Amino acid sequence: MSGWTQAGAGILAAMVVTTAGSRAQEPGPLAPAAPVEGSALQPMPASGDLPFPDDARHAFVDLGRLVSESAMGRAAGRQLEALRNERVASLNQRNEALQTSQVRLEAGVGVMSAQAIAQLQQDIAREELDLQRATQDAQVELQQGQEALLADIDARLAPILSQIFDEYGLELLFDVGAGALLWWSPAVDLTGEVLKRLDATSPVPTPTP
């Protein structure tokens, strides 16, 4: 498929996967208005109910679904969720220790020696700094995990989309999640076909110990 390297590579880079394996909400396509009584407009059938038109040269996929519903996306999402829960538990422990030190300082005013108070204040400052750094490290670690997932799916999607582009004789292939489409026919939704091929060629990530 001509143009993929220039226009399609890195298409997933801007998508943010949540820790549950789904992506954050992005501006989606404008929802069709409810049909007016007596109007010829009727609700469109669900995707997959219609065959792909022989003369269609434009189609779309939902990249968000490919991330959240693919086997590798769901497995990686579970791993990211487990990592997030582990880091949150560790940060909570640090925060509780910091609060304990702060309570000790408040209770020690007028009771503890000046030297002891000064030492405790230094300990609190160190604990606050450690908590801040640990929080930043956890955020970076999760972000790197998300980026690795998207990069892997992106690399596997490129040849699949190129193959489908050629097989269906397309001229344009859109991402419906990008919000550029206002109205479309579900007959030209190729998300399900791409998803099947992605699952067939993508190994499920091995759980990290």
CORDA-V54431 format. One record per pair of residues at least 24 apart in sequence whose C-alpha atoms are under 10 Angstrom apart, sorted by sequence separation. I is the first residue (numbers start at 0). J is the second residue. If there is no record, write none. Layout:
i=I j=J
i=I j=J
This chain:
i=99 j=123
i=97 j=122
i=98 j=123
i=97 j=123
i=100 j=126
i=163 j=189
i=96 j=123
i=97 j=124
i=97 j=125
i=98 j=126
i=97 j=126
i=98 j=127
i=160 j=189
i=163 j=192
i=96 j=126
i=97 j=127
i=163 j=193
i=96 j=127
i=162 j=193
i=94 j=126
i=97 j=129
i=93 j=126
i=94 j=127
i=97 j=130
i=159 j=192
i=160 j=193
i=163 j=196
i=93 j=127
i=159 j=193
i=94 j=129
i=159 j=194
i=93 j=129
i=94 j=130
i=160 j=196
i=93 j=130
i=94 j=131
i=156 j=193
i=159 j=196
i=160 j=197
i=25 j=63
i=92 j=130
i=93 j=131
i=156 j=194
i=159 j=197
i=24 j=63
i=90 j=129
i=91 j=130
i=158 j=197
i=22 j=62
i=23 j=63
i=90 j=130
i=93 j=133
i=156 j=196
i=22 j=63
i=89 j=130
i=90 j=131
i=155 j=196
i=156 j=197
i=159 j=200
i=21 j=63
i=22 j=64
i=155 j=197
i=21 j=64
i=90 j=133
i=155 j=198
i=21 j=65
i=22 j=66
i=89 j=133
i=90 j=134
i=156 j=200
i=21 j=66
i=22 j=67
i=89 j=134
i=152 j=197
i=155 j=200
i=156 j=201
i=20 j=66
i=21 j=67
i=155 j=201
i=16 j=63
i=20 j=67
i=21 j=68
i=86 j=133
i=87 j=134
i=90 j=137
i=14 j=62
i=15 j=63
i=19 j=67
i=20 j=68
i=86 j=134
i=89 j=137
i=14 j=63
i=20 j=69
i=152 j=201
i=16 j=66
i=17 j=67
i=86 j=136
i=87 j=137
i=151 j=201
i=11 j=62
i=15 j=66
i=16 j=67
i=20 j=71
i=21 j=72
i=86 j=137
i=10 j=62
i=11 j=63
i=14 j=66
i=20 j=72
i=21 j=73
i=85 j=137
i=86 j=138
i=19 j=72
i=20 j=73
i=19 j=73
i=20 j=74
i=22 j=76
i=83 j=137
i=86 j=140
i=11 j=66
i=19 j=74
i=20 j=75
i=21 j=76
i=82 j=137
i=83 j=138
i=86 j=141
i=16 j=72
i=19 j=75
i=20 j=76
i=148 j=204
i=18 j=75
i=19 j=76
i=20 j=77
i=83 j=140
i=18 j=76
i=19 j=77
i=20 j=78
i=82 j=140
i=83 j=141
i=16 j=75
i=17 j=76
i=18 j=77
i=19 j=78
i=20 j=79
i=82 j=141
i=16 j=76
i=18 j=78
i=19 j=79
i=20 j=80
i=18 j=79
i=19 j=80
i=79 j=140
i=80 j=141
i=17 j=79
i=18 j=80
i=19 j=81
i=79 j=141
i=82 j=144
i=16 j=79
i=17 j=80
i=18 j=81
i=79 j=142
i=18 j=82
i=19 j=83
i=18 j=83
i=79 j=144
i=18 j=84
i=78 j=144
i=79 j=145
i=76 j=144
i=75 j=144
i=76 j=145
i=79 j=148
i=75 j=145
i=75 j=147
i=76 j=148
i=75 j=148
i=75 j=149
i=72 j=148
i=71 j=148
i=72 j=149
i=72 j=151
i=71 j=151
i=72 j=152
i=71 j=152
i=66 j=148
i=66 j=149
i=69 j=152
i=66 j=152
i=65 j=152
i=66 j=153
i=62 j=152
i=62 j=153
i=65 j=156
i=62 j=156
i=60 j=160
i=58 j=164
i=57 j=164
i=56 j=164
i=58 j=167
i=57 j=167
i=56 j=167
i=57 j=168
i=58 j=169
i=62 j=173
i=63 j=174
i=55 j=167
i=56 j=168
i=57 j=169
i=58 j=170
i=59 j=171
i=60 j=172
i=61 j=173
i=62 j=174
i=63 j=175
i=64 j=176
i=54 j=167
i=55 j=168
i=56 j=169
i=57 j=170
i=58 j=171
i=59 j=172
i=60 j=173
i=61 j=174
i=62 j=175
i=63 j=176
i=53 j=167
i=54 j=168
i=55 j=169
i=56 j=170
i=57 j=171
i=58 j=172
i=59 j=173
i=60 j=174
i=61 j=175
i=62 j=176
i=63 j=177
i=52 j=167
i=53 j=168
i=54 j=169
i=55 j=170
i=56 j=171
i=57 j=172
i=58 j=173
i=59 j=174
i=60 j=175
i=61 j=176
i=62 j=177
i=51 j=167
i=56 j=172
i=57 j=173
i=58 j=174
i=59 j=175
i=60 j=176
i=61 j=177
i=58 j=175
i=59 j=176
i=59 j=180
i=18 j=141
i=22 j=145
i=68 j=191
i=17 j=141
i=18 j=142
i=59 j=183
i=69 j=193
i=70 j=194
i=17 j=142
i=20 j=145
i=58 j=183
i=59 j=184
i=65 j=190
i=69 j=194
i=70 j=195
i=82 j=207
i=16 j=142
i=18 j=144
i=58 j=184
i=59 j=185
i=64 j=190
i=65 j=191
i=68 j=194
i=69 j=195
i=71 j=197
i=72 j=198
i=78 j=204
i=15 j=142
i=18 j=145
i=58 j=185
i=59 j=186
i=60 j=187
i=61 j=188
i=63 j=190
i=64 j=191
i=69 j=196
i=70 j=197
i=71 j=198
i=78 j=205
i=16 j=144
i=17 j=145
i=20 j=148
i=58 j=186
i=59 j=187
i=60 j=188
i=61 j=189
i=62 j=190
i=65 j=193
i=66 j=194
i=69 j=197
i=70 j=198
i=75 j=203
i=78 j=206
i=16 j=145
i=58 j=187
i=59 j=188
i=60 j=189
i=61 j=190
i=65 j=194
i=69 j=198
i=70 j=199
i=72 j=201
i=74 j=203
i=75 j=204
i=77 j=206
i=78 j=207
i=15 j=145
i=16 j=146
i=57 j=187
i=58 j=188
i=59 j=189
i=60 j=190
i=61 j=191
i=64 j=194
i=65 j=195
i=68 j=198
i=69 j=199
i=71 j=201
i=73 j=203
i=74 j=204
i=75 j=205
i=14 j=145
i=15 j=146
i=55 j=186
i=56 j=187
i=57 j=188
i=58 j=189
i=59 j=190
i=60 j=191
i=62 j=193
i=70 j=201
i=71 j=202
i=72 j=203
i=73 j=204
i=74 j=205
i=75 j=206
i=14 j=146
i=16 j=148
i=55 j=187
i=58 j=190
i=60 j=192
i=61 j=193
i=62 j=194
i=65 j=197
i=69 j=201
i=70 j=202
i=71 j=203
i=72 j=204
i=74 j=206
i=12 j=145
i=13 j=146
i=16 j=149
i=51 j=184
i=60 j=193
i=61 j=194
i=65 j=198
i=70 j=203
i=71 j=204
i=12 j=146
i=15 j=149
i=51 j=185
i=52 j=186
i=60 j=194
i=69 j=203
i=70 j=204
i=71 j=205
i=11 j=146
i=12 j=147
i=14 j=149
i=49 j=184
i=50 j=185
i=51 j=186
i=52 j=187
i=12 j=148
i=13 j=149
i=49 j=185
i=50 j=186
i=51 j=187
i=11 j=148
i=12 j=149
i=48 j=185
i=49 j=186
i=50 j=187
i=51 j=188
i=11 j=149
i=12 j=150
i=46 j=184
i=47 j=185
i=48 j=186
i=49 j=187
i=50 j=188
i=51 j=189
i=10 j=149
i=11 j=150
i=45 j=184
i=46 j=185
i=47 j=186
i=49 j=188
i=9 j=149
i=10 j=150
i=11 j=151
i=43 j=183
i=44 j=184
i=45 j=185
i=46 j=186
i=47 j=187
i=9 j=150
i=11 j=152
i=12 j=153
i=43 j=184
i=44 j=185
i=45 j=186
i=46 j=187
i=47 j=188
i=8 j=150
i=11 j=153
i=43 j=185
i=44 j=186
i=46 j=188
i=47 j=189
i=9 j=152
i=10 j=153
i=11 j=154
i=43 j=186
i=45 j=188
i=46 j=189
i=47 j=190
i=9 j=153
i=10 j=154
i=46 j=190
i=47 j=191
i=8 j=153
i=9 j=154
i=11 j=156
i=46 j=191
i=47 j=192
i=7 j=153
i=8 j=154
i=10 j=156
i=10 j=157
i=28 j=175
i=8 j=156
i=9 j=157
i=27 j=175
i=28 j=176
i=7 j=156
i=8 j=157
i=26 j=175
i=27 j=176
i=28 j=177
i=29 j=178
i=7 j=157
i=26 j=176
i=27 j=177
i=28 j=178
i=29 j=179
i=31 j=181
i=25 j=176
i=26 j=177
i=27 j=178
i=28 j=179
i=29 j=180
i=30 j=181
i=31 j=182
i=24 j=176
i=25 j=177
i=26 j=178
i=27 j=179
i=28 j=180
i=29 j=181
i=30 j=182
i=31 j=183
i=4 j=157
i=7 j=160
i=25 j=178
i=26 j=179
i=27 j=180
i=28 j=181
i=29 j=182
i=3 j=157
i=7 j=161
i=27 j=181
i=28 j=182
i=3 j=158
i=28 j=183
i=0 j=157
i=3 j=160
i=0 j=158
i=3 j=161
i=2 j=161
i=0 j=160
i=1 j=161
i=0 j=161
i=3 j=164
i=0 j=162
i=14 j=176
i=0 j=163
i=1 j=164
i=14 j=177
i=0 j=164
i=1 j=165
i=10 j=174
i=0 j=165
i=7 j=172
i=0 j=166
i=0 j=168
i=0 j=169
i=1 j=170
i=0 j=170
